[in-house]
Amino acid sequence: MGQEFPGKFGGFGLGQTLKRWQRALRNPAMLSSVELKRMNREIQGMRDRLDTMAAKSRSAILSRSGEVEGVARPDQCDWISRPAPWREEMRPRGIVGLNSPQPLAGGATVFHDAHHAEMTLRQERAPHWAPGAQFGLVLEVYRSDGSFVSFVQDLPPEALVGLTRNHFIAVNLVADREEPVEMYARLNIQHGPNVEQLVRQVDFDGTTGQAEFDLAYTKINEKRLEKAWLDLIVEGPKMVRIALWDMVLLRAPRADF
């Protein structure tokens, strides 16, 4: 099986292209500046495409280790998910001068309300003490005149299948915060023309945090559920580093007393 890949790539002309570049660069003095610049653009374009494919293949390999490892499931848990930024390699891995909105992988978006800010966001490999997650998001705020930074994660359609007011939805975090900045989670559920919102402060015990949303206290129309998303809100971030090493979303029927 392993011998098939060179033949497949050769069919696309990759092997011939590499040989052509190698032959030309044995004596670059024979090439004009225009030819060298064109070849450099071709090589850079090929490298970008290969880097993207390599990132996808690494993400596929890493995902085989188990998408939702490292999280205790509650009784009768019927849906659980680790969003893409914590299990798939992003391209690019770092963003300097964070815009708003700033789309990320897998239906995630970063928002902030700053007009003048110096912020960076990068994806790093998760530390060994954050089991399950392959990657984490590291936010660094050096200067900001804004009041919040928000990570917004869309819930996949399967999270709404069979969802009732007898469920609760929870978000579990592993985070390393330089300062004890407050974090809030807001669950948004659109049902027909209405959007139900539940806000909870994330309760931290060391580096682990959790927020739960009991849907019994909502008025969602279970027959008209359209979409749902979660806002993870960092209040007043200034001169701070926050590493979100893991995020897991889950749902389960609430216990009846």
VODREN-921122 format. One record per residue (C-alpha): residue number from 0; residue in three letters; x, y, z. Coordinates in nm, 3 decimals, decimal comma. Each point is the difference from the previous one (the first is absolute). Example, Ala and Ser with C-alpha at 12.3 -4.5 7.8 and 13.67 -1.06 7.14 Angstrom:
REC | 0 | ALA | 1,230 | -0,450 | 0,780
REC | 1 | SER | 0,137 | 0,344 | -0,066
***
This chain:
REC | 0 | MET | 0,000 | 0,000 | 0,000
REC | 1 | GLY | 0,280 | 0,243 | 0,088
REC | 2 | GLN | 0,136 | -0,022 | -0,353
REC | 3 | GLU | -0,317 | 0,151 | -0,146
REC | 4 | PHE | 0,057 | 0,356 | 0,119
REC | 5 | PRO | 0,309 | 0,083 | -0,211
REC | 6 | GLY | -0,181 | -0,129 | -0,308
REC | 7 | LYS | -0,307 | 0,210 | 0,077
REC | 8 | PHE | 0,200 | 0,315 | 0,056
REC | 9 | GLY | 0,202 | -0,074 | -0,309
REC | 10 | GLY | -0,323 | -0,006 | -0,196
REC | 11 | PHE | -0,064 | 0,358 | 0,109
REC | 12 | GLY | 0,344 | 0,097 | -0,135
REC | 13 | LEU | 0,148 | 0,084 | 0,341
REC | 14 | GLY | 0,304 | -0,220 | -0,053
REC | 15 | GLN | 0,071 | 0,148 | -0,342
REC | 16 | THR | -0,045 | 0,353 | 0,133
REC | 17 | LEU | 0,249 | -0,059 | 0,282
REC | 18 | LYS | 0,255 | -0,145 | -0,245
REC | 19 | ARG | -0,045 | 0,300 | -0,230
REC | 20 | TRP | 0,067 | 0,241 | 0,288
REC | 21 | GLN | 0,303 | -0,202 | 0,112
REC | 22 | ARG | 0,149 | 0,001 | -0,350
REC | 23 | ALA | -0,057 | 0,374 | -0,039
REC | 24 | LEU | 0,155 | 0,085 | 0,338
REC | 25 | ARG | 0,317 | -0,196 | -0,066
REC | 26 | ASN | 0,113 | 0,303 | -0,197
REC | 27 | PRO | -0,221 | 0,295 | 0,104
REC | 28 | ALA | 0,234 | 0,245 | -0,175
REC | 29 | MET | -0,144 | -0,121 | -0,329
REC | 30 | LEU | -0,349 | 0,118 | 0,102
REC | 31 | SER | -0,129 | 0,353 | -0,043
REC | 32 | SER | -0,134 | 0,196 | 0,296
REC | 33 | VAL | -0,353 | -0,038 | -0,142
REC | 34 | GLU | 0,040 | -0,379 | -0,018
REC | 35 | LEU | 0,140 | -0,020 | 0,353
REC | 36 | LYS | -0,284 | 0,210 | 0,141
REC | 37 | ARG | -0,259 | -0,213 | -0,180
REC | 38 | MET | 0,159 | -0,320 | 0,128
REC | 39 | ASN | 0,012 | 0,140 | 0,355
REC | 40 | ARG | -0,372 | 0,082 | -0,016
REC | 41 | GLU | -0,075 | -0,353 | -0,122
REC | 42 | ILE | 0,211 | -0,158 | 0,273
REC | 43 | GLN | -0,157 | 0,218 | 0,270
REC | 44 | GLY | -0,350 | -0,081 | -0,126
REC | 45 | MET | 0,079 | -0,372 | -0,001
REC | 46 | ARG | 0,143 | 0,025 | 0,351
REC | 47 | ASP | -0,313 | 0,173 | 0,129
REC | 48 | ARG | -0,220 | -0,272 | -0,148
REC | 49 | LEU | 0,221 | -0,277 | 0,138
REC | 50 | ASP | 0,007 | 0,164 | 0,347
REC | 51 | THR | -0,380 | 0,017 | -0,004
REC | 52 | MET | -0,031 | -0,367 | -0,097
REC | 53 | ALA | 0,258 | -0,099 | 0,261
REC | 54 | ALA | -0,196 | 0,186 | 0,270
REC | 55 | LYS | -0,320 | -0,180 | -0,102
REC | 56 | SER | 0,171 | -0,339 | 0,006
REC | 57 | ARG | 0,153 | 0,069 | 0,345
REC | 58 | SER | -0,341 | 0,107 | 0,131
REC | 59 | ALA | -0,155 | -0,320 | -0,136
REC | 60 | ILE | 0,269 | -0,211 | 0,169
REC | 61 | LEU | -0,038 | 0,183 | 0,331
REC | 62 | SER | -0,380 | -0,028 | -0,008
REC | 63 | ARG | 0,030 | -0,382 | -0,006
REC | 64 | SER | 0,112 | 0,017 | 0,364
REC | 65 | GLY | -0,356 | 0,085 | 0,107
REC | 66 | GLU | -0,191 | 0,323 | -0,045
REC | 67 | VAL | -0,138 | 0,026 | 0,351
REC | 68 | GLU | 0,258 | -0,165 | 0,221
REC | 69 | GLY | 0,088 | 0,155 | 0,333
REC | 70 | VAL | -0,354 | 0,102 | 0,100
REC | 71 | ALA | -0,229 | -0,177 | 0,247
REC | 72 | ARG | -0,340 | -0,051 | -0,160
REC | 73 | PRO | -0,306 | 0,052 | 0,219
REC | 74 | ASP | -0,257 | -0,279 | 0,026
REC | 75 | GLN | -0,204 | -0,049 | -0,319
REC | 76 | CYS | 0,212 | 0,254 | -0,191
REC | 77 | ASP | -0,145 | -0,009 | -0,353
REC | 78 | TRP | 0,228 | 0,249 | -0,180
REC | 79 | ILE | 0,358 | 0,115 | 0,055
REC | 80 | SER | 0,244 | 0,188 | -0,222
REC | 81 | ARG | 0,344 | 0,161 | 0,010
REC | 82 | PRO | -0,005 | 0,293 | -0,249
REC | 83 | ALA | 0,245 | 0,014 | -0,290
REC | 84 | PRO | 0,256 | 0,251 | 0,138
REC | 85 | TRP | 0,084 | -0,248 | 0,278
REC | 86 | ARG | 0,041 | -0,305 | -0,226
REC | 87 | GLU | 0,095 | 0,127 | -0,348
REC | 88 | GLU | 0,311 | 0,186 | -0,107
REC | 89 | MET | -0,080 | 0,354 | -0,116
REC | 90 | ARG | 0,154 | 0,182 | -0,295
REC | 91 | PRO | 0,142 | 0,249 | 0,078
REC | 92 | ARG | 0,097 | -0,104 | 0,351
REC | 93 | GLY | 0,042 | 0,359 | 0,121
REC | 94 | ILE | -0,194 | 0,324 | -0,052
REC | 95 | VAL | 0,157 | 0,335 | 0,079
REC | 96 | GLY | -0,227 | 0,304 | 0,014
REC | 97 | LEU | -0,318 | -0,188 | 0,086
REC | 98 | ASN | -0,296 | 0,126 | -0,204
REC | 99 | SER | -0,366 | -0,013 | 0,097
REC | 100 | PRO | -0,154 | -0,220 | -0,119
REC | 101 | GLN | 0,289 | -0,243 | -0,046
REC | 102 | PRO | -0,116 | -0,338 | -0,135
REC | 103 | LEU | 0,175 | -0,315 | 0,118
REC | 104 | ALA | -0,042 | -0,366 | -0,088
REC | 105 | GLY | -0,320 | -0,199 | 0,046
REC | 106 | GLY | -0,259 | 0,274 | 0,049
REC | 107 | ALA | 0,199 | 0,196 | 0,259
REC | 108 | THR | 0,036 | 0,379 | -0,011
REC | 109 | VAL | 0,176 | 0,254 | 0,221
REC | 110 | PHE | -0,163 | 0,338 | 0,070
REC | 111 | HIS | 0,110 | 0,306 | 0,198
REC | 112 | ASP | -0,117 | 0,359 | 0,032
REC | 113 | ALA | 0,341 | 0,171 | 0,006
REC | 114 | HIS | 0,074 | 0,289 | -0,236
REC | 115 | HIS | 0,369 | 0,010 | 0,093
REC | 116 | ALA | 0,160 | -0,323 | 0,113
REC | 117 | GLU | 0,309 | -0,214 | -0,016
REC | 118 | MET | -0,113 | -0,362 | 0,014
REC | 119 | THR | 0,134 | -0,329 | -0,128
REC | 120 | LEU | -0,158 | -0,343 | -0,023
REC | 121 | ARG | 0,189 | -0,317 | -0,077
REC | 122 | GLN | -0,059 | -0,372 | 0,009
REC | 123 | GLU | 0,248 | -0,211 | 0,197
REC | 124 | ARG | 0,028 | -0,368 | 0,084
REC | 125 | ALA | -0,188 | -0,072 | 0,320
REC | 126 | PRO | 0,211 | -0,081 | 0,310
REC | 127 | HIS | 0,008 | -0,351 | 0,142
REC | 128 | TRP | -0,217 | 0,103 | 0,295
REC | 129 | ALA | -0,293 | 0,083 | -0,234
REC | 130 | PRO | -0,088 | -0,355 | -0,110
REC | 131 | GLY | -0,216 | -0,045 | -0,307
REC | 132 | ALA | 0,058 | 0,331 | -0,177
REC | 133 | GLN | 0,263 | 0,003 | -0,272
REC | 134 | PHE | 0,033 | 0,378 | -0,019
REC | 135 | GLY | -0,086 | 0,313 | 0,196
REC | 136 | LEU | -0,065 | 0,366 | -0,076
REC | 137 | VAL | 0,228 | 0,256 | 0,164
REC | 138 | LEU | -0,129 | 0,359 | 0,016
REC | 139 | GLU | 0,241 | 0,278 | 0,091
REC | 140 | VAL | -0,131 | 0,352 | 0,054
REC | 141 | TYR | 0,268 | 0,267 | 0,035
REC | 142 | ARG | -0,218 | 0,308 | -0,039
REC | 143 | SER | -0,373 | 0,043 | -0,056
REC | 144 | ASP | -0,267 | 0,266 | 0,041
REC | 145 | GLY | -0,273 | -0,263 | -0,030
REC | 146 | SER | -0,214 | -0,160 | 0,268
REC | 147 | PHE | 0,000 | -0,365 | -0,114
REC | 148 | VAL | 0,136 | -0,272 | -0,223
REC | 149 | SER | -0,244 | -0,275 | -0,095
REC | 150 | PHE | 0,057 | -0,345 | -0,145
REC | 151 | VAL | -0,318 | -0,104 | -0,181
REC | 152 | GLN | -0,049 | -0,366 | -0,086
REC | 153 | ASP | -0,288 | -0,125 | -0,214
REC | 154 | LEU | -0,158 | -0,322 | 0,121
REC | 155 | PRO | -0,036 | -0,264 | -0,274
REC | 156 | PRO | -0,350 | -0,098 | -0,115
REC | 157 | GLU | 0,018 | -0,332 | 0,185
REC | 158 | ALA | 0,012 | 0,191 | 0,329
REC | 159 | LEU | -0,361 | 0,107 | -0,062
REC | 160 | VAL | -0,138 | -0,337 | -0,109
REC | 161 | GLY | -0,237 | -0,114 | 0,274
REC | 162 | LEU | 0,087 | 0,296 | 0,224
REC | 163 | THR | -0,270 | 0,073 | 0,259
REC | 164 | ARG | -0,052 | 0,220 | 0,303
REC | 165 | ASN | 0,086 | -0,307 | 0,206
REC | 166 | HIS | 0,366 | 0,029 | -0,109
REC | 167 | PHE | 0,290 | 0,196 | 0,136
REC | 168 | ILE | 0,295 | 0,113 | -0,211
REC | 169 | ALA | 0,343 | 0,045 | 0,154
REC | 170 | VAL | 0,334 | 0,143 | -0,112
REC | 171 | ASN | 0,316 | -0,137 | 0,160
REC | 172 | LEU | 0,323 | 0,198 | -0,025
REC | 173 | VAL | 0,366 | -0,042 | 0,079
REC | 174 | ALA | 0,158 | 0,345 | 0,017
REC | 175 | ASP | 0,320 | 0,158 | 0,124
REC | 176 | ARG | -0,061 | 0,363 | 0,101
REC | 177 | GLU | 0,281 | 0,235 | 0,100
REC | 178 | GLU | -0,247 | 0,216 | 0,187
REC | 179 | PRO | -0,332 | -0,107 | 0,157
REC | 180 | VAL | -0,200 | 0,155 | -0,284
REC | 181 | GLU | -0,370 | -0,077 | 0,007
REC | 182 | MET | -0,145 | -0,218 | -0,275
REC | 183 | TYR | -0,365 | -0,042 | -0,088
REC | 184 | ALA | -0,175 | -0,249 | -0,224
REC | 185 | ARG | -0,318 | 0,091 | -0,188
REC | 186 | LEU | -0,210 | -0,267 | -0,170
REC | 187 | ASN | -0,214 | 0,122 | -0,290
REC | 188 | ILE | -0,277 | -0,217 | -0,146
REC | 189 | GLN | -0,199 | 0,123 | -0,298
REC | 190 | HIS | -0,351 | -0,143 | -0,026
REC | 191 | GLY | -0,205 | 0,152 | -0,277
REC | 192 | PRO | 0,036 | 0,381 | 0,009
REC | 193 | ASN | 0,106 | -0,001 | 0,367
REC | 194 | VAL | 0,338 | -0,049 | 0,166
REC | 195 | GLU | 0,019 | -0,131 | 0,355
REC | 196 | GLN | 0,311 | 0,107 | 0,194
REC | 197 | LEU | 0,142 | -0,141 | 0,321
REC | 198 | VAL | 0,306 | 0,156 | 0,167
REC | 199 | ARG | 0,215 | -0,169 | 0,263
REC | 200 | GLN | 0,331 | 0,092 | 0,156
REC | 201 | VAL | 0,263 | -0,267 | -0,056
REC | 202 | ASP | 0,087 | -0,154 | 0,336
REC | 203 | PHE | 0,371 | -0,085 | 0,018
REC | 204 | ASP | 0,178 | -0,241 | 0,228
REC | 205 | GLY | 0,363 | 0,055 | -0,086
REC | 206 | THR | 0,033 | -0,041 | -0,374
REC | 207 | THR | -0,333 | -0,178 | -0,057
REC | 208 | GLY | -0,323 | 0,190 | -0,047
REC | 209 | GLN | -0,361 | -0,082 | -0,072
REC | 210 | ALA | -0,329 | 0,171 | -0,072
REC | 211 | GLU | -0,335 | -0,179 | -0,021
REC | 212 | PHE | -0,325 | 0,109 | -0,164
REC | 213 | ASP | -0,322 | -0,160 | 0,121
REC | 214 | LEU | -0,250 | 0,025 | -0,285
REC | 215 | ALA | -0,291 | -0,054 | 0,240
REC | 216 | TYR | 0,020 | 0,374 | 0,069
REC | 217 | THR | -0,043 | 0,093 | -0,366
REC | 218 | LYS | -0,299 | 0,039 | -0,226
REC | 219 | ILE | 0,151 | -0,162 | -0,308
REC | 220 | ASN | -0,240 | -0,144 | -0,255
REC | 221 | GLU | 0,136 | -0,352 | -0,033
REC | 222 | LYS | -0,165 | -0,043 | -0,341
REC | 223 | ARG | 0,157 | 0,311 | -0,154
REC | 224 | LEU | 0,366 | -0,029 | 0,097
REC | 225 | GLU | 0,217 | 0,149 | -0,275
REC | 226 | LYS | 0,350 | 0,066 | 0,133
REC | 227 | ALA | 0,201 | 0,045 | 0,317
REC | 228 | TRP | 0,332 | 0,157 | 0,088
REC | 229 | LEU | 0,211 | 0,065 | 0,309
REC | 230 | ASP | 0,179 | 0,325 | 0,087
REC | 231 | LEU | 0,300 | -0,030 | 0,231
REC | 232 | ILE | 0,055 | 0,356 | 0,119
REC | 233 | VAL | 0,316 | 0,137 | 0,161
REC | 234 | GLU | -0,077 | 0,326 | 0,177
REC | 235 | GLY | 0,236 | 0,301 | -0,007
REC | 236 | PRO | 0,314 | -0,176 | -0,128
REC | 237 | LYS | 0,304 | 0,227 | 0,035
REC | 238 | MET | 0,365 | -0,106 | 0,026
REC | 239 | VAL | -0,101 | -0,362 | 0,039
REC | 240 | ARG | 0,074 | -0,344 | -0,143
REC | 241 | ILE | -0,275 | -0,261 | -0,007
REC | 242 | ALA | 0,065 | -0,350 | -0,129
REC | 243 | LEU | -0,318 | -0,196 | -0,077
REC | 244 | TRP | 0,147 | -0,350 | -0,004
REC | 245 | ASP | -0,330 | -0,180 | -0,042
REC | 246 | MET | -0,370 | 0,052 | -0,060
REC | 247 | VAL | -0,260 | -0,277 | -0,001
REC | 248 | LEU | -0,374 | 0,045 | -0,047
REC | 249 | LEU | -0,249 | -0,264 | 0,109
REC | 250 | ARG | -0,365 | -0,056 | 0,080
REC | 251 | ALA | -0,193 | -0,244 | 0,214
REC | 252 | PRO | -0,349 | -0,036 | 0,149
REC | 253 | ARG | -0,018 | 0,179 | 0,332
REC | 254 | ALA | -0,069 | -0,204 | 0,310
REC | 255 | ASP | -0,360 | -0,006 | 0,118
REC | 256 | PHE | -0,051 | 0,038 | 0,373
***
